[in-house]
Each structure stands twice: as C-alpha cells, then as structure tokens.
Amino acid sequence: MGRKNVLRLVLLCLMYVAGLTAGAVVNRSSMLTPAMRVSEYQDMNTEEKKRIAITFDDGPNPNYTEELLKGLKKRGVKATFFLLGSEVEEYPDIVKDIHKDGHLIGVHSYEHVNFGQIGDAQALQQVEKTQEAIYQVTGEYPDFIRPPYGCWKKELDDQIPMIEVLWDVDPCDWATTDSGTVVQRILSQVKDGSIILLHDASRSSVQAAFTAIDELRQEGYEFVTVEELMLGY
C-alpha cells in the first residue's frame, strides 16, 4: 500500500473516532461551517509548539503565485494550495513550481462552482477533472479537497474518497486591498491548530501573508501543511 493510501486510512480512522465523540464527522449535516470541521483536529493537536496551516485558494495565478512562492521559500514555509482545474491547465509551469517547492496541492474545483447549487454528477465531474489536471502536471493525485464556499454534500463522500479541508480563520482578503487589515484579522482570529484561508490573487493578499507569517512566527507559531496539521506529524 502506497504512502498516500496509508495516510488516507490513518486520517479516516482519526475522523471516525472524532465523529464518535463530537458527532461532527461521520454523521454530519450536508453543509458544515468551517469551524465545525477544524475544531475536530485542534483537539487532536497535543504538541507543545503551536502549529497552524496557511492555505491559498483559486490559483495558480499568473501574476502573484510566483511572487508568493519566492516569499514562502525565503521564509522556509510550506503552505497548502487548493487549485482550480481550469487554471492548472492554463498555467502548468506554476503548478510545477508549487510542487517542486514541496507545498501540498489539493483540489478546489474546476471552475469555482458551488457544489450545493449543482447536481452530484456535475460536482463529481468538477473534482475529477481537477484531479486529472493536477496529476498530468505533478504525477500525483491529490488527497485533499476544499470545496468552494465551504459547501459540501455528504452524498458525494462515497464517490469522492478525498479528505475535506475547511478553515477557521477567514480574513476576507478578497474583499479588500488593505494588507494591514487582512493581517489584523488573521492575528485576531488565529490560535493553535488554526487553518488560515487566503487567496494568491492579489499583491495585497500576498503581502498580508508574508507579514502575518513573520508576526506569528515571533509569537511562537510553526507553519505546516494541512496534511501535517491533521495527521499530527
């Protein structure tokens, strides 16, 4: 059994146990709020060092993702990128750079659609097309998925054996060009085990990410991928 399959089995077991105690994973409603999903993994994080994950949606972006990658490499930070399949096909070289730098790549969707507003077959197609696009570039099928708008339907669980990742820190960076505002929103919400939602679609978001990383490191936080955070290694 390959490493990815082993990791998936381990995490699914953890999710099952968490569901027995919290009632939020196995028998969950069709739509979940980000905080409901993240809290299950925060409870599992028993290490003394404060660990958080910084994530970026909607890329790769031809104007800002490379700038972001350079800054992350300079800081020695590994992030998680939830990519759009259409953008993967359009900018494969950027995806190669994300993969080469050791960041975790996950599925967002193909065209940034709300899964709650389309049929199951259409949602499945959105995921599978994105999986295949990522595989064609990286040689690896992604194990993690963040559905657009955080909307997921439990009916898809049996058809899409992937690990859903939402968030508990949302600075709404897409709604402002003021990087300082984004940073303050992050700092006011973050805690041990947090998953930060950002987008690599503007210079202000990229700059906010760098500033937040620098300040949170001074507060003793360690940045890891969502895989490392959720599996605790």
MDAnalysis code that builds the backbone (N, CA, C; Angstrom):
import MDAnalysis as mda
import numpy as np

u = mda.Universe.empty(699, n_residues=233, atom_resindex=np.repeat(np.arange(233), 3), trajectory=True)
u.add_TopologyAttr("name", ["N", "CA", "C"] * 233)
u.add_TopologyAttr("resid", np.arange(1, 234))
u.add_TopologyAttr("resname", ["MET", "GLY", "ARG", "LYS", "ASN", "VAL", "LEU", "ARG", "LEU", "VAL", "LEU", "LEU", "CYS", "LEU", "MET", "TYR", "VAL", "ALA", "GLY", "LEU", "THR", "ALA", "GLY", "ALA", "VAL", "VAL", "ASN", "ARG", "SER", "SER", "MET", "LEU", "THR", "PRO", "ALA", "MET", "ARG", "VAL", "SER", "GLU", "TYR", "GLN", "ASP", "MET", "ASN", "THR", "GLU", "GLU", "LYS", "LYS", "ARG", "ILE", "ALA", "ILE", "THR", "PHE", "ASP", "ASP", "GLY", "PRO", "ASN", "PRO", "ASN", "TYR", "THR", "GLU", "GLU", "LEU", "LEU", "LYS", "GLY", "LEU", "LYS", "LYS", "ARG", "GLY", "VAL", "LYS", "ALA", "THR", "PHE", "PHE", "LEU", "LEU", "GLY", "SER", "GLU", "VAL", "GLU", "GLU", "TYR", "PRO", "ASP", "ILE", "VAL", "LYS", "ASP", "ILE", "HIS", "LYS", "ASP", "GLY", "HIS", "LEU", "ILE", "GLY", "VAL", "HIS", "SER", "TYR", "GLU", "HIS", "VAL", "ASN", "PHE", "GLY", "GLN", "ILE", "GLY", "ASP", "ALA", "GLN", "ALA", "LEU", "GLN", "GLN", "VAL", "GLU", "LYS", "THR", "GLN", "GLU", "ALA", "ILE", "TYR", "GLN", "VAL", "THR", "GLY", "GLU", "TYR", "PRO", "ASP", "PHE", "ILE", "ARG", "PRO", "PRO", "TYR", "GLY", "CYS", "TRP", "LYS", "LYS", "GLU", "LEU", "ASP", "ASP", "GLN", "ILE", "PRO", "MET", "ILE", "GLU", "VAL", "LEU", "TRP", "ASP", "VAL", "ASP", "PRO", "CYS", "ASP", "TRP", "ALA", "THR", "THR", "ASP", "SER", "GLY", "THR", "VAL", "VAL", "GLN", "ARG", "ILE", "LEU", "SER", "GLN", "VAL", "LYS", "ASP", "GLY", "SER", "ILE", "ILE", "LEU", "LEU", "HIS", "ASP", "ALA", "SER", "ARG", "SER", "SER", "VAL", "GLN", "ALA", "ALA", "PHE", "THR", "ALA", "ILE", "ASP", "GLU", "LEU", "ARG", "GLN", "GLU", "GLY", "TYR", "GLU", "PHE", "VAL", "THR", "VAL", "GLU", "GLU", "LEU", "MET", "LEU", "GLY", "TYR"])
u.atoms.positions = np.array([
    [0.848, -1.194, 0.000],
    [0.000, 0.000, 0.000],
    [0.882, 1.242, 0.000],
    [0.626, 2.214, -0.883],
    [1.435, 3.403, -1.001],
    [1.256, 4.338, 0.183],
    [2.215, 5.277, 0.309],
    [2.184, 6.205, 1.435],
    [0.893, 7.012, 1.476],
    [0.444, 7.490, 0.305],
    [-0.767, 8.294, 0.271],
    [-1.973, 7.509, 0.778],
    [-2.078, 6.247, 0.389],
    [-3.209, 5.425, 0.842],
    [-3.140, 5.174, 2.335],
    [-1.919, 4.969, 2.838],
    [-1.755, 4.756, 4.273],
    [-2.187, 6.001, 5.034],
    [-1.755, 7.169, 4.555],
    [-2.127, 8.418, 5.215],
    [-3.635, 8.615, 5.205],
    [-4.254, 8.270, 4.069],
    [-5.697, 8.425, 3.978],
    [-6.402, 7.524, 4.973],
    [-5.963, 6.282, 5.093],
    [-6.585, 5.349, 6.024],
    [-6.417, 5.815, 7.459],
    [-5.214, 6.309, 7.785],
    [-4.966, 6.788, 9.144],
    [-5.891, 7.952, 9.474],
    [-5.965, 8.914, 8.545],
    [-6.790, 10.088, 8.806],
    [-8.262, 9.741, 8.877],
    [-8.720, 8.850, 8.024],
    [-10.120, 8.456, 8.075],
    [-10.455, 7.784, 9.395],
    [-9.499, 7.010, 9.930],
    [-9.707, 6.398, 11.252],
    [-9.824, 7.470, 12.324],
    [-8.936, 8.472, 12.242],
    [-8.990, 9.567, 13.203],
    [-10.311, 10.324, 13.094],
    [-10.754, 10.532, 11.846],
    [-12.022, 11.227, 11.635],
    [-13.189, 10.422, 12.211],
    [-13.108, 9.103, 12.080],
    [-14.173, 8.253, 12.604],
    [-14.242, 8.363, 14.121],
    [-13.076, 8.284, 14.780],
    [-13.032, 8.383, 16.235],
    [-13.544, 9.741, 16.691],
    [-13.095, 10.794, 15.991],
    [-13.558, 12.137, 16.342],
    [-15.066, 12.249, 16.173],
    [-15.597, 11.585, 15.158],
    [-17.024, 11.631, 14.917],
    [-17.815, 10.960, 16.021],
    [-17.259, 9.906, 16.615],
    [-17.939, 9.215, 17.705],
    [-18.067, 10.119, 18.918],
    [-17.048, 10.964, 19.137],
    [-17.054, 11.819, 20.318],
    [-17.695, 13.166, 20.074],
    [-17.528, 13.689, 18.864],
    [-18.040, 15.034, 18.583],
    [-19.302, 15.021, 17.742],
    [-19.549, 13.901, 17.069],
    [-20.740, 13.801, 16.257],
    [-20.748, 14.737, 15.072],
    [-19.551, 15.086, 14.576],
    [-19.495, 16.107, 13.523],
    [-18.836, 15.644, 12.248],
    [-18.308, 14.418, 12.216],
    [-17.614, 13.976, 11.011],
    [-18.403, 12.905, 10.287],
    [-18.680, 11.796, 10.976],
    [-19.323, 10.686, 10.302],
    [-20.787, 10.990, 10.019],
    [-21.507, 11.475, 11.049],
    [-22.918, 11.774, 10.875],
    [-23.102, 13.287, 10.847],
    [-22.613, 13.924, 9.813],
    [-22.683, 15.369, 9.753],
    [-23.799, 15.799, 8.800],
    [-24.189, 17.043, 8.919],
    [-25.204, 17.587, 8.021],
    [-24.616, 17.784, 6.647],
    [-25.479, 18.072, 5.667],
    [-25.000, 18.177, 4.291],
    [-24.122, 19.393, 4.092],
    [-24.276, 20.448, 4.884],
    [-23.432, 21.629, 4.789],
    [-22.846, 21.916, 6.164],
    [-21.536, 22.115, 6.241],
    [-20.869, 22.337, 7.510],
    [-20.178, 23.685, 7.515],
    [-20.097, 24.299, 8.694],
    [-19.348, 25.538, 8.808],
    [-17.878, 25.201, 8.989],
    [-16.978, 26.078, 8.574],
    [-15.547, 25.809, 8.704],
    [-15.127, 25.474, 10.122],
    [-15.621, 26.212, 11.108],
    [-15.186, 25.991, 12.482],
    [-15.531, 24.592, 12.962],
    [-16.654, 24.046, 12.509],
    [-17.049, 22.705, 12.921],
    [-16.023, 21.673, 12.494],
    [-15.482, 21.834, 11.295],
    [-14.544, 20.854, 10.799],
    [-13.175, 20.994, 11.430],
    [-12.702, 22.232, 11.605],
    [-11.349, 22.445, 12.108],
    [-11.230, 22.054, 13.566],
    [-12.261, 22.282, 14.365],
    [-12.177, 22.039, 15.799],
    [-11.857, 20.589, 16.113],
    [-12.270, 19.681, 15.256],
    [-12.005, 18.267, 15.499],
    [-10.511, 17.994, 15.520],
    [-9.772, 18.699, 14.683],
    [-8.341, 18.462, 14.589],
    [-7.564, 19.296, 15.587],
    [-8.131, 20.426, 16.011],
    [-7.486, 21.219, 17.045],
    [-7.419, 20.416, 18.341],
    [-8.458, 19.652, 18.624],
    [-8.472, 18.845, 19.831],
    [-7.412, 17.756, 19.805],
    [-7.015, 17.308, 18.597],
    [-6.024, 16.249, 18.481],
    [-4.597, 16.779, 18.582],
    [-4.422, 18.097, 18.452],
    [-3.089, 18.672, 18.410],
    [-2.567, 18.816, 19.833],
    [-1.731, 17.887, 20.277],
    [-1.262, 17.860, 21.657],
    [0.193, 18.297, 21.789],
    [0.833, 18.677, 20.700],
    [2.218, 19.092, 20.782],
    [2.308, 20.439, 21.484],
    [3.450, 20.692, 22.160],
    [3.633, 21.935, 22.882],
    [3.747, 23.113, 21.924],
    [4.440, 22.928, 20.810],
    [4.607, 24.022, 19.869],
    [3.302, 24.294, 19.147],
    [2.987, 25.578, 18.997],
    [1.746, 25.967, 18.332],
    [1.913, 25.791, 16.828],
    [1.026, 25.006, 16.230],
    [1.131, 24.694, 14.808],
    [-0.111, 25.182, 14.078],
    [0.096, 25.826, 12.929],
    [-1.002, 26.312, 12.116],
    [-0.688, 26.056, 10.647],
    [-1.723, 26.093, 9.821],
    [-1.552, 25.891, 8.377],
    [-2.056, 27.125, 7.643],
    [-1.280, 27.587, 6.671],
    [-1.699, 28.693, 5.824],
    [-2.019, 28.126, 4.443],
    [-3.183, 28.484, 3.929],
    [-3.667, 27.884, 2.682],
    [-4.055, 28.977, 1.698],
    [-3.982, 28.627, 0.411],
    [-4.289, 29.583, -0.649],
    [-5.221, 28.938, -1.670],
    [-6.321, 29.618, -1.958],
    [-7.327, 29.111, -2.885],
    [-7.273, 29.840, -4.228],
    [-7.843, 29.191, -5.232],
    [-8.179, 29.780, -6.540],
    [-7.022, 29.872, -7.523],
    [-5.826, 29.436, -7.161],
    [-4.695, 29.523, -8.077],
    [-4.637, 28.321, -9.005],
    [-3.551, 28.254, -9.774],
    [-2.422, 29.192, -9.769],
    [-2.758, 30.496, -10.483],
    [-2.191, 31.589, -9.972],
    [-2.428, 32.898, -10.548],
    [-1.174, 33.353, -11.291],
    [-1.299, 33.762, -12.549],
    [-0.116, 34.101, -13.347],
    [0.605, 35.354, -12.876],
    [-0.063, 36.191, -12.089],
    [0.539, 37.451, -11.657],
    [1.146, 37.412, -10.260],
    [0.618, 36.532, -9.382],
    [1.014, 36.627, -7.982],
    [1.525, 35.337, -7.344],
    [1.228, 34.181, -7.932],
    [1.634, 32.936, -7.279],
    [3.150, 32.792, -7.211],
    [3.851, 33.153, -8.271],
    [5.309, 33.035, -8.255],
    [5.921, 33.957, -7.201],
    [5.387, 35.149, -7.061],
    [5.848, 36.074, -6.024],
    [5.631, 35.466, -4.641],
    [4.475, 34.846, -4.467],
    [4.177, 34.179, -3.202],
    [5.154, 33.045, -2.937],
    [5.425, 32.237, -3.947],
    [6.347, 31.110, -3.785],
    [7.733, 31.575, -3.367],
    [8.194, 32.657, -3.952],
    [9.522, 33.178, -3.590],
    [9.566, 33.588, -2.121],
    [8.513, 34.267, -1.674],
    [8.471, 34.695, -0.281],
    [8.354, 33.540, 0.694],
    [7.587, 32.522, 0.329],
    [7.467, 31.346, 1.189],
    [8.798, 30.599, 1.281],
    [9.482, 30.478, 0.149],
    [10.779, 29.795, 0.148],
    [11.784, 30.555, 1.014],
    [11.787, 31.868, 0.903],
    [12.685, 32.699, 1.705],
    [12.453, 32.477, 3.191],
    [11.210, 32.239, 3.560],
    [10.857, 32.060, 4.970],
    [10.870, 30.600, 5.398],
    [11.091, 29.698, 4.456],
    [11.109, 28.277, 4.788],
    [9.757, 27.737, 5.193],
    [8.700, 28.294, 4.612],
    [7.328, 27.909, 4.974],
    [6.727, 27.032, 3.890],
    [6.106, 25.947, 4.308],
    [5.346, 25.091, 3.406],
    [3.862, 25.398, 3.592],
    [3.195, 25.685, 2.481],
    [1.779, 26.032, 2.504],
    [0.968, 24.952, 1.792],
    [-0.340, 25.162, 1.760],
    [-1.239, 24.261, 1.043],
    [-1.999, 25.077, 0.006],
    [-1.991, 24.600, -1.245],
    [-2.649, 25.297, -2.346],
    [-3.823, 24.462, -2.850],
    [-5.019, 25.035, -2.796],
    [-6.200, 24.385, -3.360],
    [-6.461, 25.017, -4.723],
    [-6.210, 24.238, -5.778],
    [-6.142, 24.768, -7.126],
    [-7.427, 24.549, -7.928],
    [-7.657, 25.470, -8.864],
    [-8.735, 25.329, -9.833],
    [-8.217, 24.566, -11.045],
    [-8.958, 23.551, -11.478],
    [-8.500, 22.737, -12.596],
    [-8.279, 23.526, -13.868],
    [-9.156, 24.503, -14.132],
    [-9.004, 25.306, -15.346],
    [-7.714, 26.111, -15.320],
    [-7.322, 26.590, -14.129],
    [-6.080, 27.361, -14.009],
    [-4.859, 26.454, -14.059],
    [-4.990, 25.238, -13.558],
    [-3.899, 24.260, -13.655],
    [-3.561, 23.990, -15.111],
    [-4.600, 23.807, -15.912],
    [-4.387, 23.552, -17.338],
    [-3.792, 24.769, -18.048],
    [-4.157, 25.958, -17.591],
    [-3.688, 27.187, -18.226],
    [-2.243, 27.524, -17.832],
    [-1.870, 27.207, -16.574],
    [-0.547, 27.602, -16.078],
    [0.171, 26.411, -15.432],
    [0.451, 25.376, -16.193],
    [1.079, 24.178, -15.613],
    [2.464, 24.433, -15.038],
    [3.213, 25.376, -15.600],
    [4.560, 25.624, -15.089],
    [4.534, 26.167, -13.662],
    [3.516, 26.959, -13.346],
    [3.411, 27.458, -11.971],
    [3.083, 26.311, -11.025],
    [2.222, 25.407, -11.469],
    [1.894, 24.234, -10.644],
    [3.144, 23.388, -10.407],
    [3.960, 23.247, -11.423],
    [5.213, 22.511, -11.265],
    [6.083, 23.161, -10.199],
    [6.121, 24.484, -10.174],
    [6.927, 25.180, -9.170],
    [6.360, 24.981, -7.772],
    [5.037, 25.014, -7.645],
    [4.416, 24.755, -6.342],
    [4.810, 23.368, -5.844],
    [4.708, 22.400, -6.724],
    [5.030, 21.012, -6.374],
    [6.516, 20.858, -6.072],
    [7.357, 21.460, -6.886],
    [8.809, 21.355, -6.706],
    [9.250, 21.939, -5.365],
    [8.585, 22.996, -4.929],
    [8.951, 23.643, -3.667],
    [8.435, 22.886, -2.446],
    [7.721, 21.801, -2.656],
    [7.296, 20.961, -1.539],
    [6.012, 21.367, -0.865],
    [5.234, 22.215, -1.497],
    [3.943, 22.588, -0.928],
    [2.912, 21.495, -1.213],
    [1.891, 21.435, -0.382],
    [0.820, 20.461, -0.576],
    [-0.196, 21.027, -1.564],
    [-0.600, 20.216, -2.518],
    [-1.566, 20.625, -3.525],
    [-2.863, 19.847, -3.335],
    [-3.962, 20.585, -3.312],
    [-5.279, 19.968, -3.200],
    [-6.215, 20.478, -4.267],
    [-7.391, 19.893, -4.330],
    [-8.428, 20.254, -5.292],
    [-9.321, 21.340, -4.707],
    [-9.649, 22.340, -5.529],
    [-10.682, 23.316, -5.164],
    [-11.937, 22.958, -5.971],
    [-11.896, 23.164, -7.235],
    [-12.899, 22.692, -8.190],
    [-12.330, 23.015, -9.565],
    [-13.072, 22.759, -10.585],
    [-12.558, 23.070, -11.924],
    [-12.855, 24.514, -12.307],
    [-14.068, 24.972, -12.006],
    [-14.479, 26.319, -12.417],
    [-15.018, 27.166, -11.264],
    [-14.658, 26.838, -10.043],
    [-15.095, 27.563, -8.849],
    [-16.616, 27.664, -8.768],
    [-17.245, 26.519, -8.758],
    [-18.704, 26.464, -8.638],
    [-19.084, 26.016, -7.233],
    [-20.274, 26.386, -6.819],
    [-20.816, 25.990, -5.529],
    [-21.430, 24.599, -5.669],
    [-20.836, 23.601, -5.021],
    [-21.330, 22.229, -5.149],
    [-22.755, 22.089, -4.645],
    [-23.164, 22.973, -3.750],
    [-24.519, 22.900, -3.229],
    [-25.563, 23.358, -4.220],
    [-25.129, 23.968, -5.308],
    [-26.070, 24.505, -6.281],
    [-26.065, 23.750, -7.606],
    [-25.310, 22.655, -7.671],
    [-25.287, 21.830, -8.879],
    [-25.542, 20.377, -8.494],
    [-25.830, 19.560, -9.466],
    [-26.098, 18.148, -9.210],
    [-24.856, 17.380, -8.818],
    [-25.069, 16.201, -8.249],
    [-23.943, 15.368, -7.815],
    [-23.026, 15.003, -8.978],
    [-23.608, 14.681, -10.120],
    [-22.804, 14.288, -11.278],
    [-21.917, 15.438, -11.745],
    [-22.460, 16.650, -11.726],
    [-21.668, 17.814, -12.127],
    [-20.553, 18.094, -11.128],
    [-20.864, 17.961, -9.840],
    [-19.852, 18.177, -8.811],
    [-18.729, 17.147, -8.938],
    [-19.115, 15.905, -9.181],
    [-18.122, 14.855, -9.353],
    [-17.218, 15.157, -10.539],
    [-17.800, 15.643, -11.615],
    [-17.009, 15.989, -12.793],
    [-16.035, 17.130, -12.491],
    [-16.480, 18.113, -11.717],
    [-15.603, 19.218, -11.339],
    [-14.371, 18.716, -10.585],
    [-14.597, 17.777, -9.694],
    [-13.494, 17.242, -8.892],
    [-12.573, 16.376, -9.742],
    [-13.161, 15.465, -10.505],
    [-12.344, 14.521, -11.272],
    [-11.514, 15.221, -12.339],
    [-12.069, 16.232, -12.981],
    [-11.304, 16.979, -13.989],
    [-10.115, 17.692, -13.343],
    [-10.315, 18.198, -12.151],
    [-9.233, 18.890, -11.456],
    [-8.183, 17.900, -10.979],
    [-8.625, 16.764, -10.448],
    [-7.679, 15.715, -10.052],
    [-6.788, 15.315, -11.225],
    [-7.399, 15.107, -12.362],
    [-6.652, 14.656, -13.532],
    [-5.706, 15.744, -14.026],
    [-6.146, 16.994, -13.988],
    [-5.285, 18.098, -14.416],
    [-4.042, 18.185, -13.529],
    [-4.238, 18.035, -12.228],
    [-3.101, 18.078, -11.299],
    [-2.178, 16.892, -11.517],
    [-2.768, 15.719, -11.727],
    [-1.952, 14.523, -11.968],
    [-1.108, 14.669, -13.223],
    [-1.661, 15.232, -14.256],
    [-0.933, 15.380, -15.515],
    [0.301, 16.273, -15.341],
    [0.265, 17.185, -14.393],
    [1.386, 18.101, -14.169],
    [2.363, 17.562, -13.132],
    [1.850, 17.006, -12.050],
    [2.708, 16.614, -10.919],
    [3.006, 15.121, -10.847],
    [2.199, 14.308, -11.532],
    [2.359, 12.863, -11.423],
    [1.746, 12.286, -10.159],
    [0.992, 13.114, -9.417],
    [0.361, 12.673, -8.178],
    [-1.096, 13.113, -8.144],
    [-1.955, 12.203, -7.679],
    [-3.349, 12.571, -7.468],
    [-3.497, 13.178, -6.069],
    [-4.152, 14.308, -5.957],
    [-4.301, 14.945, -4.646],
    [-5.259, 14.177, -3.737],
    [-4.970, 14.224, -2.441],
    [-5.810, 13.553, -1.452],
    [-6.753, 14.503, -0.728],
    [-6.504, 15.794, -0.851],
    [-7.261, 16.776, -0.080],
    [-8.105, 17.659, -0.995],
    [-9.244, 18.096, -0.485],
    [-10.147, 18.941, -1.256],
    [-10.738, 20.018, -0.360],
    [-10.828, 21.226, -0.907],
    [-11.571, 22.303, -0.253],
    [-12.663, 22.748, -1.224],
    [-13.908, 22.407, -0.954],
    [-14.988, 22.808, -1.859],
    [-15.188, 24.315, -1.822],
    [-15.417, 24.958, -2.965],
    [-15.666, 26.397, -2.979],
    [-16.799, 26.783, -2.030],
    [-16.606, 27.891, -1.331],
    [-17.574, 28.420, -0.372],
    [-17.764, 27.488, 0.829],
    [-16.956, 26.453, 0.936],
    [-17.079, 25.518, 2.043],
    [-18.316, 24.655, 1.980],
    [-18.920, 24.553, 0.796],
    [-20.170, 23.796, 0.655],
    [-19.899, 22.380, 0.160],
    [-20.324, 21.418, 0.936],
    [-20.099, 20.015, 0.612],
    [-21.369, 19.226, 0.880],
    [-21.596, 18.182, 0.114],
    [-22.758, 17.330, 0.326],
    [-22.291, 15.928, 0.687],
    [-22.861, 15.389, 1.742],
    [-22.424, 14.071, 2.201],
    [-22.695, 12.991, 1.150],
    [-23.605, 13.265, 0.217],
    [-23.881, 12.301, -0.833],
    [-22.663, 12.027, -1.713],
    [-21.707, 12.944, -1.698],
    [-20.521, 12.779, -2.530],
    [-19.417, 11.970, -1.856],
    [-19.569, 11.690, -0.563],
    [-18.488, 11.040, 0.174],
    [-18.075, 9.703, -0.431],
    [-19.050, 8.891, -0.804],
    [-18.730, 7.571, -1.335],
    [-18.117, 7.649, -2.730],
    [-18.422, 8.720, -3.460],
    [-17.925, 8.850, -4.821],
    [-16.588, 9.574, -4.898],
    [-16.300, 10.381, -3.888],
    [-15.059, 11.153, -3.875],
    [-14.307, 10.835, -2.592],
    [-13.438, 9.814, -2.606],
    [-12.709, 9.423, -1.398],
    [-11.542, 10.364, -1.116],
    [-11.871, 11.608, -0.826],
    [-10.858, 12.607, -0.518],
    [-11.133, 13.190, 0.869],
    [-10.162, 13.896, 1.405],
    [-10.254, 14.475, 2.742],
    [-10.624, 15.955, 2.604],
    [-11.757, 16.328, 3.173],
    [-12.223, 17.704, 3.070],
    [-11.515, 18.596, 4.086],
    [-11.117, 19.779, 3.635],
    [-10.411, 20.726, 4.491],
    [-11.117, 22.072, 4.405],
    [-11.625, 22.565, 5.535],
    [-12.218, 23.889, 5.552],
    [-11.270, 24.839, 6.294],
    [-11.752, 25.705, 7.151],
    [-10.883, 26.705, 7.778],
    [-11.580, 27.276, 9.000],
    [-10.810, 27.971, 9.837],
    [-11.413, 28.693, 10.956],
    [-10.942, 30.145, 11.018],
    [-9.990, 30.528, 10.150],
    [-9.525, 31.915, 10.071],
    [-9.755, 32.421, 8.649],
    [-10.697, 33.349, 8.501],
    [-11.017, 33.898, 7.186],
    [-10.962, 35.422, 7.254],
    [-9.853, 36.025, 6.796],
    [-9.725, 37.486, 6.837],
    [-10.407, 38.194, 5.674],
    [-11.092, 37.445, 4.809],
    [-11.778, 38.024, 3.639],
    [-10.825, 38.901, 2.831],
    [-9.670, 38.348, 2.525],
    [-8.654, 39.107, 1.791],
    [-9.112, 39.483, 0.395],
    [-10.065, 38.749, -0.143],
    [-10.578, 39.034, -1.484],
    [-11.401, 40.313, -1.525],
    [-11.831, 40.800, -0.348],
    [-12.743, 41.938, -0.295],
    [-12.042, 43.263, 0.004],
    [-10.718, 43.262, 0.145],
    [-10.001, 44.492, 0.456],
    [-8.619, 44.479, -0.181],
    [-8.101, 45.652, -0.459],
    [-6.728, 45.774, -0.959],
    [-5.798, 46.271, 0.141],
    [-6.313, 46.374, 1.363],
    [-5.522, 46.838, 2.504],
    [-4.905, 45.632, 3.204],
    [-3.628, 45.396, 2.952],
    [-2.979, 44.218, 3.535],
    [-2.928, 44.297, 5.057],
    [-2.834, 45.510, 5.606],
    [-2.807, 45.660, 7.054],
    [-4.083, 45.181, 7.707],
    [-5.201, 45.460, 7.068],
    [-6.488, 44.987, 7.584],
    [-6.544, 43.466, 7.579],
    [-6.050, 42.859, 6.509],
    [-6.042, 41.399, 6.412],
    [-5.180, 40.804, 7.519],
    [-4.009, 41.400, 7.749],
    [-3.106, 40.904, 8.794],
    [-3.772, 40.969, 10.161],
    [-4.388, 42.099, 10.480],
    [-5.030, 42.247, 11.784],
    [-6.169, 41.250, 11.971],
    [-6.900, 40.981, 10.912],
    [-7.973, 39.984, 11.013],
    [-7.409, 38.602, 11.300],
    [-6.299, 38.273, 10.662],
    [-5.668, 36.973, 10.908],
    [-5.196, 36.882, 12.351],
    [-4.473, 37.892, 12.795],
    [-3.900, 37.867, 14.139],
    [-4.977, 37.799, 15.216],
    [-6.131, 38.399, 14.951],
    [-7.201, 38.420, 15.955],
    [-7.953, 37.095, 16.039],
    [-7.841, 36.261, 15.000],
    [-8.603, 35.008, 14.965],
    [-7.760, 33.765, 15.206],
    [-6.480, 33.826, 14.935],
    [-5.660, 32.620, 14.902],
    [-5.435, 32.040, 16.296],
    [-5.299, 30.721, 16.338],
    [-4.957, 30.008, 17.568],
    [-4.287, 28.703, 17.175],
    [-3.783, 27.998, 18.167],
    [-3.115, 26.726, 17.905],
    [-4.052, 25.790, 17.154],
    [-3.573, 25.240, 16.031],
    [-4.375, 24.325, 15.236],
    [-5.195, 24.997, 14.149],
    [-5.068, 26.306, 14.001],
    [-5.872, 27.031, 13.015],
    [-5.469, 26.703, 11.581],
    [-6.452, 26.837, 10.699],
    [-6.227, 26.782, 9.255],
    [-6.655, 28.131, 8.691],
    [-5.690, 28.848, 8.100],
    [-5.919, 30.200, 7.592],
    [-6.292, 30.135, 6.114],
    [-7.354, 30.821, 5.744],
    [-7.806, 30.883, 4.358],
    [-7.343, 32.189, 3.720],
    [-6.565, 32.082, 2.639],
    [-6.152, 33.234, 1.850],
    [-6.253, 32.881, 0.370],
    [-5.973, 33.869, -0.478],
    [-6.003, 33.668, -1.931],
    [-4.747, 34.281, -2.537],
    [-4.160, 33.608, -3.510],
    [-2.974, 34.157, -4.167],
    [-3.399, 34.882, -5.446],
    [-4.306, 35.852, -5.279],
    [-4.904, 36.522, -6.431],
    [-4.698, 38.032, -6.415],
    [-3.919, 38.545, -5.444],
    [-3.651, 39.982, -5.399],
    [-2.352, 40.223, -4.643],
    [-1.714, 41.353, -4.924],
    [-0.471, 41.697, -4.227],
    [-0.734, 41.956, -2.743],
    [-1.879, 42.552, -2.431],
    [-2.184, 42.826, -1.029],
    [-2.333, 41.531, -0.231],
    [-2.917, 40.501, -0.834],
    [-3.050, 39.218, -0.145],
    [-1.696, 38.560, 0.068],
    [-0.855, 38.633, -0.942],
    [0.484, 38.051, -0.827],
    [1.285, 38.769, 0.252],
    [1.241, 40.102, 0.259],
    [1.972, 40.859, 1.266],
    [1.422, 40.588, 2.660],
    [0.099, 40.478, 2.762],
    [-0.510, 40.159, 4.058],
    [-0.043, 38.801, 4.553],
    [0.074, 37.848, 3.649],
    [0.550, 36.517, 4.038],
    [1.952, 36.603, 4.614],
    [2.844, 37.340, 3.952],
    [4.225, 37.458, 4.429],
    [4.276, 38.127, 5.806],
    [3.539, 39.212, 5.971],
    [3.548, 39.935, 7.248],
    [2.982, 39.067, 8.364],
    [1.875, 38.376, 8.079],
    [1.263, 37.522, 9.089],
    [2.197, 36.383, 9.483],
    [2.856, 35.786, 8.502],
    [3.812, 34.717, 8.798],
    [4.915, 35.228, 9.711],
    [5.472, 36.383, 9.373],
    [6.573, 36.938, 10.173],
    [6.131, 37.233, 11.603],
    [4.955, 37.817, 11.763],
    [4.493, 38.173, 13.102],
    [4.099, 36.942, 13.914],
    [3.452, 35.997, 13.270],
    [3.029, 34.798, 14.001],
    [4.211, 33.940, 14.405],
    [5.246, 33.936, 13.608],
    [6.454, 33.211, 13.999],
    [7.058, 33.821, 15.262],
    [7.014, 35.133, 15.356],
    [7.521, 35.790, 16.556],
    [6.702, 35.423, 17.782],
    [5.441, 35.034, 17.551],
    [4.574, 34.612, 18.655],
    [4.704, 33.120, 18.945],
    [5.614, 32.443, 18.246],
    [5.871, 31.039, 18.530],
    [5.105, 30.039, 17.706],
    [4.475, 30.494, 16.607],
    [3.733, 29.576, 15.755],
    [4.652, 28.935, 14.712],
    [4.373, 27.679, 14.416],
    [5.059, 26.930, 13.356],
    [4.066, 26.683, 12.227],
    [4.502, 26.938, 10.988],
    [3.642, 26.740, 9.834],
    [3.879, 25.363, 9.218],
    [2.780, 24.614, 9.027],
    [2.841, 23.279, 8.448],
    [1.748, 23.159, 7.387],
    [1.787, 22.098, 6.605],
    [0.709, 21.846, 5.645],
    [-0.509, 21.292, 6.381],
    [-1.662, 21.303, 5.726],
    [-2.859, 20.757, 6.374],
    [-2.695, 19.260, 6.626],
    [-1.936, 18.582, 5.781],
    [-1.676, 17.165, 5.992],
    [-0.913, 16.951, 7.295],
    [0.114, 17.743, 7.525],
    [0.891, 17.636, 8.755],
    [0.064, 18.020, 9.965],
    [-0.767, 19.052, 9.823],
    [-1.576, 19.516, 10.926],
    [-2.620, 18.476, 11.324],
    [-3.294, 17.901, 10.315],
    [-4.394, 16.984, 10.600],
    [-3.911, 15.605, 11.035],
    [-2.743, 15.214, 10.548],
    [-2.205, 13.905, 10.925],
    [-1.265, 13.986, 12.123],
    [-0.869, 15.212, 12.483],
    [-0.073, 15.399, 13.687],
    [1.355, 14.908, 13.581],
    [1.996, 15.077, 12.426],
    [3.414, 14.699, 12.320],
    [4.222, 15.831, 11.741],
])
